[in-house]
Amino acid sequence: MSEKINNIIQDLKSLTLLEAAELVKQIEEVFNVDASSVSNGGMMLMSPDASSGVANETNQEKTEFDIFLEEVPPAKKIAVLKIVRSLTSLGLKEAKELVESVPKLIKESTSKEEAEDIKGKLEEAGAKVSIK
């Protein structure tokens, strides 16, 4: 393998589970592929609606949202940590690592109402949150 590929492999090995999930999602979006239907010897398949392109996406209202923790002031870290634990069911160590390594994906594929509720709770505790 080339040095470039070896470096990418090493970088992938260092990803957390949340980072890996975010990477897969971004690859799916950028390259318009579906990683869940891996077949043909490990090749990703183009999604059936790939030919309809972006025009089809803009006509549909978004129904699933991802919540990202963007910033946590040091004085508010404990309050935000408690909320993150209740939302994600992570252990104390994992939640602490997540809060300390912002920006991070907190929850993905949630409804608009749930996303707004989560955002409100985290912002009330002092965190900066974005919904995408």
A tleap script that builds the chain and sets N, CA, C and O, in Angstrom:
source leaprc.protein.ff14SB
mol = sequence {
  NMET SER GLU LYS ILE ASN ASN ILE ILE GLN
  ASP LEU LYS SER LEU THR LEU LEU GLU ALA
  ALA GLU LEU VAL LYS GLN ILE GLU GLU VAL
  PHE ASN VAL ASP ALA SER SER VAL SER ASN
  GLY GLY MET MET LEU MET SER PRO ASP ALA
  SER SER GLY VAL ALA ASN GLU THR ASN GLN
  GLU LYS THR GLU PHE ASP ILE PHE LEU GLU
  GLU VAL PRO PRO ALA LYS LYS ILE ALA VAL
  LEU LYS ILE VAL ARG SER LEU THR SER LEU
  GLY LEU LYS GLU ALA LYS GLU LEU VAL GLU
  SER VAL PRO LYS LEU ILE LYS GLU SER THR
  SER LYS GLU GLU ALA GLU ASP ILE LYS GLY
  LYS LEU GLU GLU ALA GLY ALA LYS VAL SER
  ILE CLYS
}
set mol.1.N position { 0.825 -1.178 0.000 }
set mol.1.CA position { 0.000 0.000 0.000 }
set mol.1.C position { 0.876 1.251 0.000 }
set mol.1.O position { 2.020 1.240 0.454 }
set mol.2.N position { 0.304 2.310 -0.519 }
set mol.2.CA position { 1.039 3.570 -0.547 }
set mol.2.C position { 1.071 4.194 0.852 }
set mol.2.O position { 0.280 3.840 1.726 }
set mol.3.N position { 1.989 5.115 1.037 }
set mol.3.CA position { 2.110 5.795 2.328 }
set mol.3.C position { 0.843 6.583 2.646 }
set mol.3.O position { 0.425 6.653 3.802 }
set mol.4.N position { 0.238 7.171 1.626 }
set mol.4.CA position { -0.989 7.944 1.818 }
set mol.4.C position { -2.102 7.060 2.386 }
set mol.4.O position { -2.798 7.452 3.322 }
set mol.5.N position { -2.260 5.872 1.816 }
set mol.5.CA position { -3.297 4.948 2.284 }
set mol.5.C position { -2.983 4.465 3.698 }
set mol.5.O position { -3.883 4.363 4.531 }
set mol.6.N position { -1.717 4.170 3.972 }
set mol.6.CA position { -1.336 3.757 5.330 }
set mol.6.C position { -1.653 4.836 6.349 }
set mol.6.O position { -2.108 4.533 7.452 }
set mol.7.N position { -1.417 6.103 5.989 }
set mol.7.CA position { -1.730 7.212 6.894 }
set mol.7.C position { -3.225 7.311 7.142 }
set mol.7.O position { -3.653 7.556 8.270 }
set mol.8.N position { -4.021 7.123 6.099 }
set mol.8.CA position { -5.481 7.163 6.255 }
set mol.8.C position { -5.943 6.036 7.173 }
set mol.8.O position { -6.784 6.249 8.047 }
set mol.9.N position { -5.397 4.844 6.977 }
set mol.9.CA position { -5.748 3.690 7.817 }
set mol.9.C position { -5.419 3.995 9.281 }
set mol.9.O position { -6.231 3.719 10.163 }
set mol.10.N position { -4.248 4.555 9.544 }
set mol.10.CA position { -3.853 4.880 10.911 }
set mol.10.C position { -4.796 5.923 11.516 }
set mol.10.O position { -5.156 5.832 12.690 }
set mol.11.N position { -5.190 6.908 10.716 }
set mol.11.CA position { -6.132 7.917 11.195 }
set mol.11.C position { -7.482 7.285 11.523 }
set mol.11.O position { -8.113 7.641 12.518 }
set mol.12.N position { -7.921 6.349 10.685 }
set mol.12.CA position { -9.211 5.693 10.926 }
set mol.12.C position { -9.176 4.874 12.210 }
set mol.12.O position { -10.174 4.806 12.926 }
set mol.13.N position { -8.050 4.258 12.506 }
set mol.13.CA position { -7.926 3.454 13.720 }
set mol.13.C position { -8.070 4.293 14.978 }
set mol.13.O position { -8.452 3.774 16.027 }
set mol.14.N position { -7.773 5.571 14.888 }
set mol.14.CA position { -7.817 6.429 16.074 }
set mol.14.C position { -9.190 7.073 16.305 }
set mol.14.O position { -9.375 7.778 17.297 }
set mol.15.N position { -10.143 6.845 15.414 }
set mol.15.CA position { -11.469 7.454 15.557 }
set mol.15.C position { -12.264 6.802 16.668 }
set mol.15.O position { -12.150 5.599 16.904 }
set mol.16.N position { -13.070 7.605 17.351 }
set mol.16.CA position { -14.015 7.057 18.321 }
set mol.16.C position { -15.222 6.515 17.553 }
set mol.16.O position { -15.352 6.737 16.349 }
set mol.17.N position { -16.082 5.820 18.244 }
set mol.17.CA position { -17.268 5.258 17.597 }
set mol.17.C position { -18.163 6.351 17.032 }
set mol.17.O position { -18.681 6.210 15.924 }
set mol.18.N position { -18.352 7.430 17.769 }
set mol.18.CA position { -19.183 8.533 17.275 }
set mol.18.C position { -18.551 9.184 16.052 }
set mol.18.O position { -19.251 9.532 15.100 }
set mol.19.N position { -17.227 9.350 16.072 }
set mol.19.CA position { -16.531 9.941 14.928 }
set mol.19.C position { -16.639 9.041 13.706 }
set mol.19.O position { -16.828 9.528 12.591 }
set mol.20.N position { -16.518 7.722 13.907 }
set mol.20.CA position { -16.624 6.784 12.793 }
set mol.20.C position { -18.019 6.825 12.178 }
set mol.20.O position { -18.166 6.792 10.956 }
set mol.21.N position { -19.043 6.897 13.028 }
set mol.21.CA position { -20.419 6.976 12.527 }
set mol.21.C position { -20.624 8.267 11.740 }
set mol.21.O position { -21.282 8.271 10.700 }
set mol.22.N position { -20.058 9.359 12.243 }
set mol.22.CA position { -20.160 10.640 11.542 }
set mol.22.C position { -19.431 10.581 10.196 }
set mol.22.O position { -19.910 11.124 9.201 }
set mol.23.N position { -18.273 9.919 10.173 }
set mol.23.CA position { -17.515 9.770 8.931 }
set mol.23.C position { -18.317 8.999 7.891 }
set mol.23.O position { -18.383 9.408 6.732 }
set mol.24.N position { -18.920 7.899 8.289 }
set mol.24.CA position { -19.725 7.101 7.363 }
set mol.24.C position { -20.866 7.933 6.807 }
set mol.24.O position { -21.144 7.902 5.608 }
set mol.25.N position { -21.525 8.679 7.688 }
set mol.25.CA position { -22.647 9.505 7.247 }
set mol.25.C position { -22.187 10.556 6.233 }
set mol.25.O position { -22.848 10.775 5.218 }
set mol.26.N position { -21.063 11.197 6.512 }
set mol.26.CA position { -20.544 12.215 5.599 }
set mol.26.C position { -20.149 11.607 4.256 }
set mol.26.O position { -20.400 12.204 3.209 }
set mol.27.N position { -19.540 10.434 4.276 }
set mol.27.CA position { -19.174 9.751 3.020 }
set mol.27.C position { -20.419 9.437 2.218 }
set mol.27.O position { -20.447 9.628 1.002 }
set mol.28.N position { -21.454 8.953 2.899 }
set mol.28.CA position { -22.711 8.649 2.212 }
set mol.28.C position { -23.287 9.893 1.547 }
set mol.28.O position { -23.738 9.839 0.403 }
set mol.29.N position { -23.272 11.024 2.272 }
set mol.29.CA position { -23.843 12.256 1.738 }
set mol.29.C position { -23.002 12.823 0.592 }
set mol.29.O position { -23.541 13.199 -0.449 }
set mol.30.N position { -21.703 12.883 0.782 }
set mol.30.CA position { -20.826 13.504 -0.213 }
set mol.30.C position { -20.779 12.708 -1.510 }
set mol.30.O position { -20.812 13.282 -2.599 }
set mol.31.N position { -20.703 11.383 -1.393 }
set mol.31.CA position { -20.558 10.548 -2.575 }
set mol.31.C position { -21.866 9.893 -3.018 }
set mol.31.O position { -21.889 9.119 -3.975 }
set mol.32.N position { -22.962 10.212 -2.309 }
set mol.32.CA position { -24.287 9.696 -2.647 }
set mol.32.C position { -24.279 8.169 -2.745 }
set mol.32.O position { -24.712 7.592 -3.743 }
set mol.33.N position { -23.774 7.528 -1.682 }
set mol.33.CA position { -23.725 6.075 -1.596 }
set mol.33.C position { -24.443 5.628 -0.337 }
set mol.33.O position { -24.739 6.434 0.545 }
set mol.34.N position { -24.720 4.335 -0.263 }
set mol.34.CA position { -25.380 3.765 0.900 }
set mol.34.C position { -24.480 2.681 1.471 }
set mol.34.O position { -24.382 1.595 0.900 }
set mol.35.N position { -23.820 2.963 2.591 }
set mol.35.CA position { -22.891 2.013 3.197 }
set mol.35.C position { -23.616 0.820 3.806 }
set mol.35.O position { -22.990 -0.218 4.023 }
set mol.36.N position { -24.904 0.929 4.089 }
set mol.36.CA position { -25.638 -0.174 4.699 }
set mol.36.C position { -25.886 -1.303 3.716 }
set mol.36.O position { -26.170 -2.426 4.132 }
set mol.37.N position { -25.787 -1.034 2.436 }
set mol.37.CA position { -26.020 -2.081 1.441 }
set mol.37.C position { -24.709 -2.516 0.802 }
set mol.37.O position { -24.620 -2.673 -0.416 }
set mol.38.N position { -23.690 -2.709 1.638 }
set mol.38.CA position { -22.387 -3.132 1.122 }
set mol.38.C position { -22.504 -4.553 0.598 }
set mol.38.O position { -22.919 -5.468 1.310 }
set mol.39.N position { -22.134 -4.711 -0.641 }
set mol.39.CA position { -22.122 -6.021 -1.293 }
set mol.39.C position { -21.117 -5.948 -2.419 }
set mol.39.O position { -20.295 -5.032 -2.448 }
set mol.40.N position { -21.159 -6.878 -3.338 }
set mol.40.CA position { -20.230 -6.890 -4.470 }
set mol.40.C position { -18.780 -6.827 -3.998 }
set mol.40.O position { -17.990 -6.026 -4.497 }
set mol.41.N position { -18.438 -7.678 -3.034 }
set mol.41.CA position { -17.064 -7.714 -2.576 }
set mol.41.C position { -16.655 -6.484 -1.796 }
set mol.41.O position { -15.490 -6.092 -1.837 }
set mol.42.N position { -17.585 -5.865 -1.083 }
set mol.42.CA position { -17.247 -4.742 -0.235 }
set mol.42.C position { -17.399 -3.394 -0.898 }
set mol.42.O position { -17.017 -2.386 -0.304 }
set mol.43.N position { -17.933 -3.330 -2.086 }
set mol.43.CA position { -18.094 -2.049 -2.774 }
set mol.43.C position { -19.390 -1.387 -2.312 }
set mol.43.O position { -20.400 -2.063 -2.114 }
set mol.44.N position { -19.362 -0.076 -2.141 }
set mol.44.CA position { -20.579 0.658 -1.805 }
set mol.44.C position { -21.405 0.822 -3.067 }
set mol.44.O position { -20.864 1.036 -4.152 }
set mol.45.N position { -22.703 0.722 -2.922 }
set mol.45.CA position { -23.604 0.849 -4.057 }
set mol.45.C position { -24.178 2.249 -4.122 }
set mol.45.O position { -24.436 2.871 -3.091 }
set mol.46.N position { -24.376 2.735 -5.315 }
set mol.46.CA position { -25.045 4.015 -5.492 }
set mol.46.C position { -26.498 3.848 -5.068 }
set mol.46.O position { -27.121 2.825 -5.353 }
set mol.47.N position { -27.021 4.832 -4.401 }
set mol.47.CA position { -28.407 4.735 -3.971 }
set mol.47.C position { -29.325 4.818 -5.185 }
set mol.47.O position { -28.962 5.441 -6.182 }
set mol.48.N position { -30.515 4.198 -5.124 }
set mol.48.CA position { -31.407 4.156 -6.272 }
set mol.48.C position { -31.814 5.527 -6.783 }
set mol.48.O position { -32.065 5.691 -7.977 }
set mol.49.N position { -31.882 6.511 -5.901 }
set mol.49.CA position { -32.308 7.827 -6.335 }
set mol.49.C position { -31.135 8.734 -6.701 }
set mol.49.O position { -31.308 9.948 -6.805 }
set mol.50.N position { -29.966 8.175 -6.893 }
set mol.50.CA position { -28.778 8.975 -7.200 }
set mol.50.C position { -28.942 9.745 -8.501 }
set mol.50.O position { -28.405 10.843 -8.647 }
set mol.51.N position { -29.685 9.175 -9.450 }
set mol.51.CA position { -29.846 9.857 -10.733 }
set mol.51.C position { -30.730 11.101 -10.614 }
set mol.51.O position { -30.602 12.030 -11.411 }
set mol.52.N position { -31.626 11.122 -9.621 }
set mol.52.CA position { -32.498 12.280 -9.473 }
set mol.52.C position { -31.761 13.457 -8.858 }
set mol.52.O position { -32.182 14.603 -9.019 }
set mol.53.N position { -30.662 13.189 -8.153 }
set mol.53.CA position { -29.750 14.229 -7.701 }
set mol.53.C position { -30.300 15.161 -6.648 }
set mol.53.O position { -31.230 14.824 -5.915 }
set mol.54.N position { -29.716 16.324 -6.587 }
set mol.54.CA position { -30.012 17.292 -5.554 }
set mol.54.C position { -31.397 17.895 -5.714 }
set mol.54.O position { -32.013 18.276 -4.718 }
set mol.55.N position { -31.898 17.991 -6.916 }
set mol.55.CA position { -33.202 18.603 -7.142 }
set mol.55.C position { -34.286 17.899 -6.333 }
set mol.55.O position { -35.175 18.554 -5.788 }
set mol.56.N position { -34.220 16.582 -6.251 }
set mol.56.CA position { -35.205 15.828 -5.496 }
set mol.56.C position { -35.075 16.115 -4.001 }
set mol.56.O position { -36.085 16.188 -3.302 }
set mol.57.N position { -33.846 16.281 -3.498 }
set mol.57.CA position { -33.635 16.525 -2.085 }
set mol.57.C position { -34.191 17.875 -1.658 }
set mol.57.O position { -34.726 17.990 -0.555 }
set mol.58.N position { -34.082 18.884 -2.484 }
set mol.58.CA position { -34.537 20.205 -2.095 }
set mol.58.C position { -36.053 20.304 -2.066 }
set mol.58.O position { -36.593 21.179 -1.389 }
set mol.59.N position { -36.752 19.435 -2.778 }
set mol.59.CA position { -38.204 19.459 -2.787 }
set mol.59.C position { -38.806 18.790 -1.554 }
set mol.59.O position { -39.974 19.016 -1.236 }
set mol.60.N position { -38.025 17.975 -0.862 }
set mol.60.CA position { -38.533 17.266 0.302 }
set mol.60.C position { -38.138 17.999 1.574 }
set mol.60.O position { -37.017 18.494 1.692 }
set mol.61.N position { -39.060 18.064 2.520 }
set mol.61.CA position { -38.765 18.695 3.798 }
set mol.61.C position { -37.935 17.745 4.639 }
set mol.61.O position { -38.211 16.546 4.690 }
set mol.62.N position { -36.940 18.271 5.286 }
set mol.62.CA position { -36.056 17.449 6.102 }
set mol.62.C position { -36.816 16.971 7.337 }
set mol.62.O position { -37.479 17.761 8.010 }
set mol.63.N position { -36.718 15.674 7.631 }
set mol.63.CA position { -37.442 15.105 8.765 }
set mol.63.C position { -36.511 14.576 9.848 }
set mol.63.O position { -36.963 14.309 10.961 }
set mol.64.N position { -35.227 14.418 9.554 }
set mol.64.CA position { -34.282 13.920 10.538 }
set mol.64.C position { -33.170 14.940 10.727 }
set mol.64.O position { -32.647 15.502 9.765 }
set mol.65.N position { -32.822 15.164 11.985 }
set mol.65.CA position { -31.848 16.192 12.316 }
set mol.65.C position { -30.762 15.613 13.213 }
set mol.65.O position { -31.011 14.693 13.992 }
set mol.66.N position { -29.544 16.166 13.097 }
set mol.66.CA position { -28.421 15.779 13.930 }
set mol.66.C position { -28.100 16.944 14.857 }
set mol.66.O position { -28.127 18.106 14.450 }
set mol.67.N position { -27.794 16.613 16.113 }
set mol.67.CA position { -27.484 17.639 17.096 }
set mol.67.C position { -25.989 17.586 17.391 }
set mol.67.O position { -25.451 16.541 17.756 }
set mol.68.N position { -25.326 18.731 17.226 }
set mol.68.CA position { -23.895 18.831 17.467 }
set mol.68.C position { -23.627 19.745 18.655 }
set mol.68.O position { -24.166 20.848 18.737 }
set mol.69.N position { -22.796 19.278 19.565 }
set mol.69.CA position { -22.330 20.091 20.676 }
set mol.69.C position { -21.135 20.875 20.150 }
set mol.69.O position { -20.103 20.291 19.820 }
set mol.70.N position { -21.272 22.191 20.071 }
set mol.70.CA position { -20.248 23.033 19.449 }
set mol.70.C position { -19.239 23.590 20.451 }
set mol.70.O position { -18.042 23.645 20.169 }
set mol.71.N position { -19.727 24.002 21.624 }
set mol.71.CA position { -18.837 24.645 22.594 }
set mol.71.C position { -19.401 24.482 23.991 }
set mol.71.O position { -20.610 24.575 24.204 }
set mol.72.N position { -18.496 24.236 24.955 }
set mol.72.CA position { -18.897 24.116 26.352 }
set mol.72.C position { -17.956 24.982 27.190 }
set mol.72.O position { -16.760 24.701 27.259 }
set mol.73.N position { -18.485 26.036 27.831 }
set mol.73.CA position { -17.639 26.851 28.705 }
set mol.73.C position { -17.153 26.006 29.887 }
set mol.73.O position { -17.912 25.199 30.424 }
set mol.74.N position { -15.900 26.187 30.294 }
set mol.74.CA position { -15.358 25.377 31.392 }
set mol.74.C position { -16.216 25.413 32.656 }
set mol.74.O position { -16.343 24.398 33.341 }
set mol.75.N position { -16.798 26.548 32.971 }
set mol.75.CA position { -17.608 26.666 34.182 }
set mol.75.C position { -18.917 25.886 34.096 }
set mol.75.O position { -19.529 25.592 35.122 }
set mol.76.N position { -19.349 25.551 32.889 }
set mol.76.CA position { -20.635 24.868 32.693 }
set mol.76.C position { -20.465 23.393 32.328 }
set mol.76.O position { -21.445 22.712 32.027 }
set mol.77.N position { -19.222 22.896 32.355 }
set mol.77.CA position { -18.941 21.542 31.868 }
set mol.77.C position { -19.710 20.457 32.624 }
set mol.77.O position { -20.221 19.526 32.002 }
set mol.78.N position { -19.802 20.556 33.935 }
set mol.78.CA position { -20.474 19.514 34.726 }
set mol.78.C position { -21.965 19.465 34.405 }
set mol.78.O position { -22.529 18.381 34.257 }
set mol.79.N position { -22.604 20.621 34.297 }
set mol.79.CA position { -24.033 20.656 33.986 }
set mol.79.C position { -24.298 20.070 32.599 }
set mol.79.O position { -25.251 19.313 32.410 }
set mol.80.N position { -23.451 20.424 31.633 }
set mol.80.CA position { -23.610 19.902 30.272 }
set mol.80.C position { -23.332 18.402 30.258 }
set mol.80.O position { -24.025 17.647 29.576 }
set mol.81.N position { -22.331 17.975 31.002 }
set mol.81.CA position { -21.980 16.553 31.083 }
set mol.81.C position { -23.160 15.721 31.573 }
set mol.81.O position { -23.418 14.641 31.041 }
set mol.82.N position { -23.872 16.208 32.574 }
set mol.82.CA position { -25.037 15.487 33.102 }
set mol.82.C position { -26.117 15.335 32.027 }
set mol.82.O position { -26.722 14.271 31.893 }
set mol.83.N position { -26.349 16.385 31.279 }
set mol.83.CA position { -27.377 16.334 30.231 }
set mol.83.C position { -26.944 15.392 29.111 }
set mol.83.O position { -27.750 14.605 28.615 }
set mol.84.N position { -25.677 15.468 28.713 }
set mol.84.CA position { -25.167 14.582 27.659 }
set mol.84.C position { -25.316 13.124 28.075 }
set mol.84.O position { -25.702 12.282 27.265 }
set mol.85.N position { -25.014 12.826 29.325 }
set mol.85.CA position { -25.162 11.440 29.808 }
set mol.85.C position { -26.613 10.983 29.739 }
set mol.85.O position { -26.888 9.844 29.363 }
set mol.86.N position { -27.538 11.861 30.099 }
set mol.86.CA position { -28.949 11.466 30.075 }
set mol.86.C position { -29.461 11.293 28.646 }
set mol.86.O position { -30.349 10.477 28.398 }
set mol.87.N position { -28.906 12.053 27.710 }
set mol.87.CA position { -29.350 11.965 26.320 }
set mol.87.C position { -28.757 10.778 25.574 }
set mol.87.O position { -29.409 10.189 24.712 }
set mol.88.N position { -27.519 10.429 25.906 }
set mol.88.CA position { -26.798 9.433 25.114 }
set mol.88.C position { -26.634 8.098 25.812 }
set mol.88.O position { -26.270 7.117 25.165 }
set mol.89.N position { -26.884 8.026 27.080 }
set mol.89.CA position { -26.664 6.837 27.902 }
set mol.89.C position { -25.204 6.385 27.869 }
set mol.89.O position { -24.912 5.195 27.990 }
set mol.90.N position { -24.286 7.351 27.703 }
set mol.90.CA position { -22.861 7.061 27.775 }
set mol.90.C position { -22.441 6.981 29.237 }
set mol.90.O position { -23.103 7.531 30.118 }
set mol.91.N position { -21.343 6.296 29.480 }
set mol.91.CA position { -20.771 6.271 30.808 }
set mol.91.C position { -20.112 7.609 31.112 }
set mol.91.O position { -19.977 8.459 30.232 }
set mol.92.N position { -19.708 7.787 32.355 }
set mol.92.CA position { -19.111 9.050 32.772 }
set mol.92.C position { -17.857 9.375 31.971 }
set mol.92.O position { -17.686 10.505 31.516 }
set mol.93.N position { -16.985 8.398 31.799 }
set mol.93.CA position { -15.722 8.627 31.082 }
set mol.93.C position { -15.975 9.013 29.627 }
set mol.93.O position { -15.388 9.970 29.124 }
set mol.94.N position { -16.851 8.266 28.953 }
set mol.94.CA position { -17.136 8.535 27.543 }
set mol.94.C position { -17.808 9.890 27.356 }
set mol.94.O position { -17.483 10.629 26.427 }
set mol.95.N position { -18.749 10.213 28.245 }
set mol.95.CA position { -19.439 11.500 28.158 }
set mol.95.C position { -18.468 12.648 28.413 }
set mol.95.O position { -18.544 13.683 27.751 }
set mol.96.N position { -17.557 12.472 29.365 }
set mol.96.CA position { -16.565 13.504 29.658 }
set mol.96.C position { -15.667 13.724 28.441 }
set mol.96.O position { -15.385 14.867 28.079 }
set mol.97.N position { -15.218 12.640 27.808 }
set mol.97.CA position { -14.386 12.756 26.611 }
set mol.97.C position { -15.136 13.478 25.496 }
set mol.97.O position { -14.563 14.309 24.791 }
set mol.98.N position { -16.405 13.161 25.342 }
set mol.98.CA position { -17.213 13.799 24.310 }
set mol.98.C position { -17.336 15.299 24.572 }
set mol.98.O position { -17.154 16.103 23.658 }
set mol.99.N position { -17.640 15.677 25.801 }
set mol.99.CA position { -17.821 17.087 26.153 }
set mol.99.C position { -16.507 17.858 26.012 }
set mol.99.O position { -16.512 19.028 25.629 }
set mol.100.N position { -15.399 17.215 26.316 }
set mol.100.CA position { -14.103 17.889 26.247 }
set mol.100.C position { -13.541 17.972 24.830 }
set mol.100.O position { -12.583 18.708 24.594 }
set mol.101.N position { -14.108 17.246 23.900 }
set mol.101.CA position { -13.557 17.239 22.538 }
set mol.101.C position { -14.559 17.793 21.529 }
set mol.101.O position { -14.722 17.249 20.436 }
set mol.102.N position { -15.229 18.882 21.909 }
set mol.102.CA position { -16.190 19.516 21.007 }
set mol.102.C position { -15.463 20.129 19.824 }
set mol.102.O position { -14.292 20.476 19.980 }
set mol.103.N position { -16.058 20.290 18.666 }
set mol.103.CA position { -17.446 19.967 18.335 }
set mol.103.C position { -17.640 18.463 18.113 }
set mol.103.O position { -16.794 17.790 17.526 }
set mol.104.N position { -18.761 17.966 18.593 }
set mol.104.CA position { -19.076 16.539 18.495 }
set mol.104.C position { -20.556 16.329 18.232 }
set mol.104.O position { -21.404 17.122 18.640 }
set mol.105.N position { -20.839 15.235 17.538 }
set mol.105.CA position { -22.213 14.806 17.305 }
set mol.105.C position { -22.747 14.214 18.603 }
set mol.105.O position { -22.141 13.308 19.175 }
set mol.106.N position { -23.867 14.723 19.060 }
set mol.106.CA position { -24.488 14.221 20.291 }
set mol.106.C position { -25.544 13.184 19.970 }
set mol.106.O position { -25.580 12.111 20.571 }
set mol.107.N position { -26.401 13.509 19.021 }
set mol.107.CA position { -27.498 12.607 18.657 }
set mol.107.C position { -27.809 12.815 17.190 }
set mol.107.O position { -27.787 13.944 16.699 }
set mol.108.N position { -28.102 11.717 16.479 }
set mol.108.CA position { -28.396 11.841 15.062 }
set mol.108.C position { -29.753 11.264 14.716 }
set mol.108.O position { -30.300 10.427 15.434 }
set mol.109.N position { -30.271 11.726 13.616 }
set mol.109.CA position { -31.546 11.253 13.060 }
set mol.109.C position { -32.695 11.384 14.045 }
set mol.109.O position { -33.427 10.422 14.280 }
set mol.110.N position { -32.858 12.560 14.620 }
set mol.110.CA position { -33.967 12.794 15.534 }
set mol.110.C position { -35.006 13.678 14.854 }
set mol.110.O position { -34.729 14.326 13.844 }
set mol.111.N position { -36.188 13.690 15.418 }
set mol.111.CA position { -37.248 14.542 14.881 }
set mol.111.C position { -36.929 16.000 15.197 }
set mol.111.O position { -36.092 16.291 16.052 }
set mol.112.N position { -37.593 16.897 14.509 }
set mol.112.CA position { -37.353 18.321 14.714 }
set mol.112.C position { -37.702 18.725 16.149 }
set mol.112.O position { -36.973 19.495 16.775 }
set mol.113.N position { -38.814 18.204 16.665 }
set mol.113.CA position { -39.241 18.535 18.010 }
set mol.113.C position { -38.223 18.063 19.041 }
set mol.113.O position { -37.861 18.811 19.949 }
set mol.114.N position { -37.762 16.819 18.899 }
set mol.114.CA position { -36.779 16.278 19.838 }
set mol.114.C position { -35.466 17.049 19.747 }
set mol.114.O position { -34.837 17.332 20.767 }
set mol.115.N position { -35.051 17.389 18.520 }
set mol.115.CA position { -33.815 18.146 18.327 }
set mol.115.C position { -33.901 19.505 19.012 }
set mol.115.O position { -32.947 19.932 19.663 }
set mol.116.N position { -35.023 20.180 18.873 }
set mol.116.CA position { -35.206 21.487 19.514 }
set mol.116.C position { -35.219 21.348 21.037 }
set mol.116.O position { -34.679 22.198 21.745 }
set mol.117.N position { -35.837 20.275 21.538 }
set mol.117.CA position { -35.878 20.035 22.977 }
set mol.117.C position { -34.474 19.798 23.528 }
set mol.117.O position { -34.104 20.364 24.556 }
set mol.118.N position { -33.703 18.971 22.850 }
set mol.118.CA position { -32.331 18.688 23.268 }
set mol.118.C position { -31.494 19.959 23.223 }
set mol.118.O position { -30.727 20.242 24.143 }
set mol.119.N position { -31.647 20.719 22.150 }
set mol.119.CA position { -30.899 21.971 22.014 }
set mol.119.C position { -31.228 22.910 23.168 }
set mol.119.O position { -30.332 23.533 23.738 }
set mol.120.N position { -32.502 23.012 23.511 }
set mol.120.CA position { -32.919 23.876 24.608 }
set mol.120.C position { -32.302 23.465 25.934 }
set mol.120.O position { -31.838 24.315 26.693 }
set mol.121.N position { -32.291 22.161 26.220 }
set mol.121.CA position { -31.712 21.661 27.469 }
set mol.121.C position { -30.221 21.970 27.547 }
set mol.121.O position { -29.727 22.433 28.575 }
set mol.122.N position { -29.511 21.711 26.451 }
set mol.122.CA position { -28.067 21.935 26.455 }
set mol.122.C position { -27.723 23.421 26.533 }
set mol.122.O position { -26.778 23.808 27.220 }
set mol.123.N position { -28.489 24.250 25.829 }
set mol.123.CA position { -28.223 25.692 25.868 }
set mol.123.C position { -28.555 26.275 27.240 }
set mol.123.O position { -27.891 27.200 27.709 }
set mol.124.N position { -29.582 25.729 27.872 }
set mol.124.CA position { -29.943 26.168 29.213 }
set mol.124.C position { -28.807 25.883 30.200 }
set mol.124.O position { -28.585 26.635 31.149 }
set mol.125.N position { -28.089 24.771 29.951 }
set mol.125.CA position { -26.952 24.397 30.801 }
set mol.125.C position { -25.700 25.190 30.460 }
set mol.125.O position { -24.710 25.123 31.188 }
set mol.126.N position { -25.731 25.951 29.348 }
set mol.126.CA position { -24.605 26.809 29.004 }
set mol.126.C position { -23.837 26.411 27.766 }
set mol.126.O position { -22.864 27.082 27.420 }
set mol.127.N position { -24.225 25.355 27.085 }
set mol.127.CA position { -23.508 24.891 25.905 }
set mol.127.C position { -24.000 25.601 24.648 }
set mol.127.O position { -25.119 26.113 24.605 }
set mol.128.N position { -23.146 25.622 23.630 }
set mol.128.CA position { -23.553 26.095 22.309 }
set mol.128.C position { -23.820 24.851 21.470 }
set mol.128.O position { -22.998 23.937 21.414 }
set mol.129.N position { -24.982 24.830 20.819 }
set mol.129.CA position { -25.443 23.647 20.105 }
set mol.129.C position { -25.890 24.057 18.707 }
set mol.129.O position { -26.411 25.154 18.504 }
set mol.130.N position { -25.676 23.153 17.739 }
set mol.130.CA position { -26.203 23.389 16.385 }
set mol.130.C position { -26.990 22.169 15.938 }
set mol.130.O position { -26.700 21.038 16.327 }
set mol.131.N position { -27.980 22.425 15.120 }
set mol.131.CA position { -28.810 21.357 14.553 }
set mol.131.C position { -28.605 21.378 13.052 }
set mol.131.O position { -28.726 22.421 12.410 }
set mol.132.N position { -28.296 20.224 12.502 }
set mol.132.CA position { -28.059 20.134 11.056 }
set mol.132.C position { -28.923 19.063 10.458 }
set mol.132.O position { -28.871 18.831 9.250 }
savepdb mol mol.pdb
quit
